[in-house]
Amino acid sequence: MNNPFGDFFANNGTNKQKEIAKRNNQEKQKKEKAQEKANFNNHKKQSGGTKSEGGIVGKATASYNFIPLNHKNEFAKFKKPDDFDNFNGISGEINLTITTKTPFFIGDEQKQGEVKKFFSIDGVTPKIPGSSLRGMIRNLVEIVSYGKFENTNLTTFYYRNMAGKGESTLKAEYARIMSSKDKDGVPRPNAKFGYFVKEGERKYAIYKATKEQAKRCSVYKDYDLKGLDELMNHPNALEICQKIANENMTIKPVGDKYIVHTGVTTKTIGDKKNIKSAKKTYFKFKKLSKDELKALDKISLDYELIELYEADNKRQPQRDKKFLNLVKLANDYEKYPNGVPCFFVEHERAGIKYVFFGHTPYFRIPYFKSVKEHIPEYEFGENYFDLTECIFGKESKFASRVFFEDANLVSDLKDIFQKETRTQNLQGPKPTSYNMYLENSLKSKVSSVKHYNDDVMLRGYKMYHHKDTKNEKDYKFIPDQQRPDNEKMKNVIRAIKSGVNFKGKIRFSNLKDYELGALMFVLNLPKNCFHKLGGAKPLGLGSVEINAKLSVYDITKSYENLFSDNGICELSLINEQKDYIKAFESKILEQIGSNNNSLWEEPRLKELEIMLNYEKSKNIDSRYMDINDFKHKDKVLPRPSELIKKQG
């Protein structure tokens, strides 16, 4: 006979084991969270930067720095290259040996999964794409040949500055546009009420609401309260404020009105001490008929403004979810048949009238100047180009005369990869940080830091410092107290170790001696200087040493081979000894009117040498600052040469 209690005791034993395992797991998770918090706090203590004191800006630190732009009186221009059927130039190839100095990673966008794979064709053997080499070399040639600054992001940025320091230049600028003080000296928003309407393809307008159609509401009026003290003493004070906090940022149709909530400062009230900072206002907009809408004053919007607004939302994707995208809502004719409630400001500057709009009285507004207005205007004329264009080609004008092959692995595939590692969170470039990306002096006062509405130049070409990164421990994920398990920021890679070799090739056709010299100049760097290539450069990955061996074609001998007995055309190569680099340096120094003997003596290239120099760059404090250090824009990034002086 079977024991009726057998299964019970067996299951009970299993349950006890599960309970013990569960407790052990909870203890483990508790310790891990404590360690995460300790790591995060330690990371914050170690973050870079010095505080601003006495109204003078502090020193910022970053994993990157800039090579200054060449000014209008310092640029080199050249005639259009010879046609391809004119073989008076030099043709040949440059064989490259590329050795990784630090861990190295180039992601394969076509083969992405939970762990990012290194670029390869067969899915096993890593390669360095020729396009990556081309981009890096082209950028360096543009810098050293004093060419035009080619920046694809020449948009107009948006900003909102409510929480900046009192002396912040941008906070004052924002306040002048977006607010005015009432009779008691209290700032009130300048924003008016309106309806945002899509009227057709690429056609948008704002209709001005009347006082009867839109108004500001508050809990004080709703509950007949005379002020904060009465609200604090109300028996349902917490519930009243929490009700608004729960709405956060919404537009809700209620009867014949839209109830508009424009965001909160405190999400969870919880305690009466939070009532003072809690949001207590919202807005009511009447739902209009088509005739009522058409009776209102109308402002037609330039489509360029719509494009800028959309670009700003794409630049900060989280806004699309947390914030109200008026353009997207205006396409919902079923919900908003006659316009979306909005706020707008009319502003005049230097005789020009501007209209800005948003989903809250204090919305983000565009700078008056685009990024393009912060770079020099180089006047080349119809038949003149910079050297980079002459070598790498100019779209719709002439083709490239250099061709980059993928670099193949020559080291043993067996032991070249590091362990799979979740890297530290990588943040994209933030050119909206004007204190970092525009020319500002360390001697500046916080009240005179220049921003995108000022006459000031961009800092220049962005490059990353070398770091003494050896293994996964040097770049692995540091738990973030606020986002310990943020999957969207999760980045797991398997990098290649240092000391791994690749071989690649650059083919060139019909170049002038100084054009070939430009390529050799940026490939043969000064002592201790290395290139940066691939991904995760902010974390110290991607330092590589390149050895370049030049061979040129003996055109005469090659043509002789064309008519040889075997009928095979073989290109004959010569190991050329001519000093093409000197030809390049002499040409550029002459063009920019310099008396120096070497380009590396030029101030701009001295900055470049510091960034490329492994020994100098790796000792620079290149830590990321804490996110709060970016908030007030009161720190300025020193030039590389200023950082070296600090070391000395």
C-alpha positions in Angstrom: 0.0 0.0 0.0 1.3 3.4 -0.9 2.1 5.9 1.9 -0.5 8.6 1.6 1.9 11.0 3.4 4.9 10.2 1.2 4.3 13.0 -1.4 3.5 15.5 1.4 6.8 15.0 3.2 8.7 14.9 0.0 7.1 18.1 -1.3 7.5 19.7 2.1 11.2 19.0 2.1 11.4 20.5 -1.4 9.5 23.5 -0.3 11.9 24.1 2.6 14.8 23.9 0.2 13.1 26.4 -2.0 12.5 28.7 0.9 16.1 28.5 2.0 17.3 29.2 -1.6 14.8 32.1 -1.8 16.2 33.7 1.4 19.8 33.2 0.3 18.9 34.8 -3.1 17.2 37.8 -1.3 20.3 38.3 0.9 22.5 38.1 -2.2 20.4 40.7 -4.0 20.4 42.9 -0.9 24.2 42.8 -0.8 24.5 43.5 -4.5 22.2 46.5 -4.2 24.2 47.8 -1.3 27.4 47.4 -3.3 25.7 49.1 -6.3 24.9 52.1 -4.1 28.4 52.2 -2.7 29.9 51.9 -6.2 27.7 54.7 -7.4 28.5 57.0 -4.5 32.2 56.3 -5.0 31.8 57.0 -8.7 30.2 60.4 -7.9 33.1 61.3 -5.5 35.6 60.5 -8.2 33.7 62.4 -11.0 35.8 65.2 -12.5 35.4 69.0 -12.6 36.0 71.9 -10.2 33.4 74.1 -8.8 32.8 77.7 -10.0 33.8 80.1 -7.3 33.5 83.9 -6.9 31.4 84.1 -10.1 34.2 82.6 -12.2 33.6 79.4 -14.2 34.9 76.1 -12.9 37.0 73.6 -14.9 35.1 70.9 -16.7 36.4 67.4 -17.3 35.4 65.1 -20.1 36.6 62.1 -22.1 36.8 64.3 -25.2 38.3 67.6 -26.2 38.5 69.7 -29.3 41.0 70.7 -32.0 40.3 74.4 -32.8 38.8 75.4 -36.1 41.0 77.4 -38.5 39.8 80.9 -38.9 38.9 82.6 -42.2 42.4 83.9 -42.7 43.9 80.4 -42.1 42.6 78.0 -44.7 44.1 76.4 -47.8 42.4 76.1 -51.1 43.2 74.1 -54.3 42.1 73.8 -57.9 39.8 71.1 -59.0 41.7 67.8 -59.5 42.8 66.6 -62.9 40.4 64.4 -64.8 40.8 60.6 -64.3 42.0 60.2 -67.9 45.0 62.4 -67.2 47.6 60.2 -65.6 50.2 62.8 -64.7 49.7 62.1 -61.0 51.0 59.4 -58.7 49.2 56.1 -58.2 49.9 53.3 -55.9 49.0 51.8 -52.6 49.7 52.1 -48.9 49.9 48.9 -46.9 48.8 49.3 -43.3 49.6 47.2 -40.3 47.2 48.1 -37.5 48.0 47.0 -33.9 45.6 47.5 -31.1 47.1 49.4 -28.1 44.0 49.1 -25.9 40.9 46.9 -26.1 39.2 47.5 -29.4 35.6 47.2 -30.7 33.7 47.9 -33.9 30.1 46.8 -33.8 28.4 44.9 -36.7 25.1 46.7 -37.1 23.7 43.8 -39.3 24.3 41.2 -36.6 23.1 42.8 -33.3 21.6 40.8 -30.5 21.8 41.0 -26.8 25.6 40.9 -27.1 27.0 43.3 -29.8 29.2 41.4 -32.2 32.4 42.6 -33.7 32.2 43.5 -37.4 32.8 40.5 -39.6 31.8 39.2 -43.0 31.6 35.5 -42.2 30.2 36.0 -38.7 33.4 34.6 -37.1 36.6 36.5 -38.2 36.7 40.1 -37.2 37.6 42.8 -39.7 38.1 46.5 -39.6 35.8 48.1 -42.2 37.4 50.2 -44.8 34.7 52.8 -44.2 35.9 53.2 -40.6 39.5 53.7 -41.7 38.4 56.2 -44.4 36.3 58.3 -41.9 39.2 58.5 -39.4 41.8 59.4 -42.0 39.5 61.9 -43.8 38.8 63.7 -40.6 42.5 64.0 -39.8 43.4 65.2 -43.3 40.7 67.9 -43.0 42.2 69.1 -39.7 45.9 69.2 -40.8 45.2 70.6 -44.3 43.3 73.6 -42.8 40.2 72.7 -44.8 36.5 73.5 -44.3 34.8 72.3 -41.2 32.4 69.7 -42.5 29.7 69.2 -39.9 26.5 67.4 -40.8 24.6 68.7 -37.8 24.0 72.4 -38.7 20.6 72.6 -37.1 19.2 75.1 -34.6 19.1 73.8 -31.0 16.3 74.3 -28.5 16.7 75.2 -24.8 14.8 75.8 -21.6 16.5 77.4 -18.6 14.5 77.7 -15.5 16.8 76.2 -12.9 20.2 77.7 -13.9 22.2 79.7 -11.5 21.1 83.3 -11.0 24.1 84.7 -12.9 23.6 82.3 -15.9 23.6 84.2 -19.2 21.1 81.8 -20.8 18.7 81.9 -17.8 18.5 85.7 -18.2 18.0 85.3 -21.9 15.2 82.8 -21.4 13.5 84.9 -18.7 13.5 88.0 -21.0 11.6 86.1 -23.7 9.3 83.9 -21.6 8.3 86.0 -18.6 7.5 89.4 -17.2 7.3 90.6 -13.7 3.9 91.7 -12.3 3.2 94.7 -10.1 4.6 92.8 -7.1 7.8 91.8 -8.9 6.8 88.2 -9.3 7.7 86.6 -12.7 4.7 85.6 -14.7 4.7 83.6 -18.1 4.4 85.6 -21.3 2.8 82.6 -23.0 -0.7 83.1 -24.4 -3.3 80.5 -25.0 -4.0 79.1 -28.5 -5.0 76.2 -30.7 -2.4 74.4 -32.7 -3.9 73.2 -36.0 -2.6 71.2 -39.0 -4.3 72.8 -42.1 -2.7 70.7 -44.8 0.5 69.1 -46.0 3.3 71.1 -44.4 0.9 73.7 -43.3 0.4 74.5 -39.6 -1.1 77.5 -37.7 -1.9 78.8 -34.3 -5.3 80.3 -33.6 -5.3 82.8 -30.7 -7.8 81.8 -27.9 -9.9 84.5 -26.2 -10.1 84.9 -22.4 -13.4 83.2 -22.4 -12.1 80.1 -24.3 -9.0 79.3 -22.2 -8.0 80.1 -18.7 -5.6 79.1 -15.9 -7.1 77.2 -12.9 -5.8 76.3 -9.5 -6.7 74.2 -6.4 -7.1 77.5 -4.5 -10.1 78.6 -6.6 -11.5 75.0 -6.9 -11.6 74.7 -3.1 -12.1 78.3 -2.2 -8.8 78.6 -0.4 -7.1 82.0 0.2 -3.5 80.7 0.1 -0.9 78.1 1.0 -1.6 78.1 4.7 -5.3 77.3 4.2 -4.3 74.5 1.7 -1.9 73.1 4.3 -4.6 73.0 6.9 -7.2 71.5 4.6 -8.1 67.9 5.8 -7.7 66.6 2.2 -4.7 68.6 1.3 -2.6 65.6 0.3 -5.4 64.1 -1.9 -6.0 67.5 -3.6 -2.3 67.9 -4.6 -1.9 64.2 -5.4 -4.8 64.4 -7.8 -2.9 66.9 -10.0 0.4 65.1 -9.6 -1.3 61.9 -10.9 -2.2 63.7 -14.2 1.4 64.8 -14.8 1.3 65.9 -18.4 -2.0 65.3 -20.2 -4.8 66.8 -22.3 -8.1 65.2 -21.4 -11.5 65.9 -23.1 -14.1 66.5 -20.3 -17.5 67.5 -21.6 -17.2 70.6 -23.7 -13.6 71.3 -22.5 -10.1 70.1 -22.6 -8.4 69.8 -19.2 -4.7 70.5 -19.7 -2.0 69.4 -17.2 1.5 70.7 -17.9 3.7 68.5 -15.8 4.6 68.3 -12.1 7.5 69.1 -9.9 6.7 66.4 -7.2 5.1 63.1 -8.4 4.4 61.6 -5.0 3.2 64.1 -2.4 3.1 61.7 0.6 3.8 64.3 3.2 2.5 67.8 3.9 6.1 69.1 3.6 5.9 68.4 -0.2 2.7 70.5 -0.7 4.6 73.7 -1.0 6.6 72.5 -4.1 3.6 70.5 -5.5 1.9 71.7 -8.7 -1.4 73.4 -7.9 -2.4 74.7 -11.4 -3.9 73.4 -14.6 -5.7 74.8 -17.6 -9.1 74.6 -19.2 -9.6 75.1 -23.0 -13.0 75.2 -24.6 -13.6 72.7 -27.4 -14.3 74.8 -30.4 -16.5 74.3 -33.4 -15.0 74.9 -36.9 -16.8 78.3 -37.1 -15.5 79.4 -33.7 -12.0 78.4 -34.7 -12.1 80.3 -38.0 -13.4 83.5 -36.2 -10.1 83.7 -34.2 -6.9 85.5 -35.1 -4.5 83.2 -37.0 -0.7 82.9 -37.0 0.6 80.9 -39.9 3.7 79.0 -39.0 6.8 78.6 -41.2 7.3 74.9 -41.9 11.0 75.3 -41.0 9.9 76.0 -37.4 7.9 72.8 -37.4 11.0 70.9 -38.6 13.1 72.4 -35.9 10.5 71.5 -33.3 10.3 67.9 -34.5 14.1 67.6 -34.7 14.3 68.7 -31.0 11.9 65.9 -30.1 13.9 63.4 -32.0 17.1 64.6 -30.3 15.5 63.9 -26.9 13.3 60.9 -27.6 12.1 60.7 -24.0 10.1 63.9 -24.7 7.8 62.1 -27.1 6.7 59.9 -24.2 6.8 62.2 -21.2 5.9 65.3 -23.1 3.1 66.3 -25.4 4.2 66.5 -29.1 1.8 69.1 -30.6 2.6 68.1 -34.2 1.8 64.5 -33.5 -1.4 65.4 -31.6 -2.5 67.8 -34.4 -2.7 64.8 -36.8 -5.3 63.2 -34.6 -8.3 64.8 -36.1 -10.7 62.5 -34.3 -9.6 63.6 -30.9 -8.7 67.2 -31.8 -10.9 68.1 -34.8 -10.4 71.8 -34.4 -7.0 72.2 -32.8 -4.8 71.1 -29.9 -4.6 73.3 -26.9 -1.2 75.0 -26.8 0.8 77.9 -25.5 2.7 80.4 -27.6 4.9 83.5 -27.4 5.4 86.3 -29.9 8.8 88.0 -29.6 10.6 90.6 -31.6 14.4 90.8 -31.9 16.4 93.2 -34.1 13.3 94.0 -36.0 12.4 90.4 -36.7 9.2 88.9 -35.3 9.3 85.4 -34.0 6.6 82.9 -32.8 7.5 80.1 -30.5 5.0 77.4 -29.2 4.8 74.5 -26.8 2.7 72.4 -24.5 3.3 74.3 -21.3 3.7 78.0 -20.5 7.4 77.6 -20.0 8.3 75.5 -23.1 11.6 74.9 -24.9 12.5 77.6 -27.5 15.0 77.6 -30.3 18.1 79.7 -30.3 18.1 82.6 -32.7 21.3 81.4 -34.4 21.9 78.0 -36.0 25.1 75.9 -35.5 26.2 77.0 -39.0 26.5 80.6 -37.8 29.2 79.5 -35.3 31.6 78.2 -37.9 33.7 80.4 -40.3 32.5 81.0 -43.8 35.1 79.9 -46.3 34.9 81.5 -49.7 36.5 79.1 -52.2 34.9 80.2 -55.5 33.5 77.9 -58.1 36.7 76.1 -59.2 38.5 75.9 -55.8 38.1 73.3 -53.1 39.9 72.3 -49.9 42.5 69.5 -50.0 40.2 66.9 -48.3 37.6 67.3 -51.1 40.3 67.1 -53.8 41.5 63.7 -52.4 38.3 62.2 -51.1 35.9 63.6 -53.7 33.1 66.1 -53.8 29.6 65.0 -54.3 28.2 65.9 -57.8 31.6 67.4 -58.7 34.2 64.7 -58.9 34.9 61.2 -57.5 37.3 60.1 -54.8 40.8 59.1 -55.7 41.5 57.0 -52.6 40.0 53.6 -51.9 40.1 51.9 -48.5 40.0 48.1 -48.2 38.8 46.2 -45.1 41.7 45.4 -42.7 42.0 41.6 -42.2 43.0 39.9 -39.0 46.5 38.4 -39.1 46.8 37.4 -35.4 45.6 33.9 -34.3 41.8 33.9 -33.9 42.1 31.6 -31.0 42.7 34.0 -28.2 42.0 37.6 -29.3 38.7 38.4 -27.5 38.1 39.6 -24.0 35.2 38.4 -21.9 31.7 39.6 -22.7 31.3 42.8 -20.7 28.5 45.2 -20.0 30.2 48.6 -20.5 29.6 51.8 -18.6 26.7 53.7 -20.0 27.7 55.6 -23.1 26.1 59.0 -23.6 26.0 60.6 -27.0 27.5 63.9 -27.8 25.7 66.8 -26.3 26.4 69.9 -28.4 23.6 71.6 -26.6 26.1 72.1 -23.7 27.3 75.4 -25.0 29.8 75.8 -22.2 31.6 72.7 -23.5 31.1 73.0 -27.3 31.6 76.8 -27.8 34.8 78.8 -27.3 34.7 80.1 -23.7 37.6 81.1 -21.5 38.5 79.7 -18.1 38.8 83.3 -17.0 35.2 84.0 -17.9 32.6 84.9 -15.3 29.5 82.7 -15.1 27.5 85.7 -16.1 29.5 86.1 -19.4 29.6 82.5 -20.6 28.7 82.5 -24.3 25.9 80.5 -25.7 24.4 79.9 -29.2 22.7 83.3 -29.4 26.2 85.0 -29.1 28.9 85.7 -31.6 31.2 82.9 -30.8 32.8 80.0 -32.7 32.4 76.3 -32.1 35.3 74.7 -30.2 36.2 72.6 -33.2 36.8 69.0 -34.1 35.8 66.6 -31.3 38.3 63.9 -30.4 38.6 61.5 -27.5 41.5 61.1 -25.1 43.6 58.0 -24.9 43.2 56.1 -21.6 45.3 53.5 -20.0 42.6 50.9 -20.5 43.9 47.3 -20.2 41.0 44.9 -19.6 37.2 44.6 -19.0 37.5 45.9 -15.4 38.6 49.3 -16.8 35.4 49.9 -18.8 32.7 47.6 -17.3 29.4 48.9 -16.1 29.3 51.0 -12.9 25.8 50.5 -11.4 23.7 53.7 -11.4 21.7 54.3 -8.3 18.9 55.9 -10.3 18.8 53.3 -13.1 20.5 50.1 -12.0 18.6 47.9 -14.5 17.9 50.3 -17.3 17.7 47.9 -20.3 17.6 50.8 -22.8 21.1 51.8 -21.7 22.4 48.3 -21.6 25.5 47.8 -23.8 27.2 44.4 -23.8 30.2 43.9 -26.0 33.0 41.5 -26.6 36.1 43.6 -27.4 39.4 42.5 -28.9 42.4 42.5 -26.7 45.4 44.8 -27.1 48.3 43.6 -29.2 46.2 42.1 -32.0 47.2 42.8 -35.6 45.3 43.6 -38.7 46.5 44.3 -42.2 44.7 46.7 -44.6 45.4 48.7 -47.7 44.7 52.1 -49.2 44.8 52.4 -53.0 45.2 55.8 -54.5 45.1 57.1 -58.1 46.5 60.2 -59.8 47.4 62.2 -56.7 49.8 65.2 -56.6 52.8 64.9 -54.4 51.4 67.0 -51.6 48.1 65.1 -51.7 49.9 61.9 -51.2 51.9 63.6 -48.5 48.7 64.6 -46.7 47.8 60.9 -46.4 51.3 59.9 -45.2 51.4 62.8 -42.8 48.3 61.6 -40.9 49.4 58.0 -41.1 52.9 58.6 -39.8 52.3 60.4 -36.5 54.9 61.8 -34.1 56.5 59.7 -31.4 54.1 58.2 -28.9 51.1 59.3 -31.0 48.4 56.8 -31.9 45.1 56.9 -33.7 41.6 56.4 -32.2 39.3 54.1 -34.1 36.0 52.2 -33.5 33.4 52.4 -30.8 33.4 53.0 -27.0 36.2 55.6 -27.4 34.9 57.6 -24.4 35.7 54.5 -22.2 39.3 54.3 -23.5 38.8 51.7 -26.2 40.1 52.1 -29.8 43.7 53.3 -29.4 45.6 51.7 -32.4 49.1 52.0 -33.8 49.3 52.2 -37.6 52.5 51.4 -39.6 52.2 52.6 -43.2 54.4 51.3 -46.0 54.1 53.3 -49.3 54.5 51.8 -52.8 53.8 53.7 -56.0 53.1 52.2 -59.5 55.7 52.3 -62.2 53.2 53.3 -64.9 55.8 52.8 -67.7 56.7 49.3 -66.6 53.0 48.5 -66.1 52.1 49.4 -69.6 55.0 47.3 -70.9 53.6 44.3 -69.0 50.2 44.9 -70.7 51.8 43.7 -74.0 53.9 40.9 -72.5 53.8 37.4 -73.9 51.6 35.9 -71.2 49.0 38.7 -71.8 48.7 39.4 -68.1 48.7 43.1 -67.0 50.6 43.3 -63.7 51.1 46.7 -61.9 54.7 47.2 -61.1 55.4 48.7 -57.6 58.3 50.8 -56.5 59.1 51.4 -52.8 59.1 55.2 -53.1 61.6 57.1 -51.0 60.6 60.7 -52.0 59.6 62.9 -49.1 55.9 63.5 -49.9 55.2 64.6 -46.3 57.6 67.5 -46.7 55.9 68.5 -50.0 52.5 68.5 -48.1 53.8 70.5 -45.2 55.5 73.1 -47.4 52.3 73.6 -49.4 50.0 74.1 -46.4 52.5 76.4 -44.5 52.7 78.5 -47.6 48.9 78.7 -48.0 48.3 79.8 -44.5 51.3 82.2 -44.5 53.3 80.5 -41.8 57.1 80.8 -41.2 57.3 77.5 -39.2 59.3 74.6 -40.5 56.8 72.0 -39.6 53.0 71.8 -39.4 53.4 70.3 -35.9 54.7 73.7 -34.8 51.4 75.3 -35.6 49.2 76.1 -32.5 46.2 74.1 -33.8 48.3 71.0 -34.5 50.0 71.3 -31.1 46.6 70.7 -29.6 46.1 67.7 -32.0 49.5 66.3 -31.0 48.5 66.3 -27.3 45.2 64.5 -28.1 47.0 61.8 -30.2 50.0 61.4 -27.8 49.3 58.4 -25.7 51.6 59.3 -22.8 50.3 62.9 -22.5 46.6 62.2 -23.2 46.2 59.1 -20.9 47.4 61.2 -17.9 44.8 63.9 -18.4 41.8 63.9 -16.1 39.2 62.7 -18.5 36.5 61.5 -16.1 32.9 62.2 -16.9 31.4 64.8 -14.6 28.3 64.0 -12.5 25.1 64.8 -14.3 24.3 67.6 -11.8 27.5 69.4 -12.8 26.1 69.9 -16.3 22.9 71.5 -15.1 24.1 75.0 -14.4 26.5 75.3 -17.4 29.1 77.0 -15.1 32.1 74.9 -16.0 34.3 75.3 -19.1 36.4 72.6 -20.7 40.1 73.7 -20.9 42.0 73.2 -24.1 44.3 70.2 -24.3 47.4 72.5 -23.9 45.8 74.0 -20.7 45.3 70.5 -19.3 49.0 69.7 -20.0 50.1 72.9 -18.2 48.0 71.7 -15.3 50.0 68.5 -15.2 53.2 70.4 -15.3 
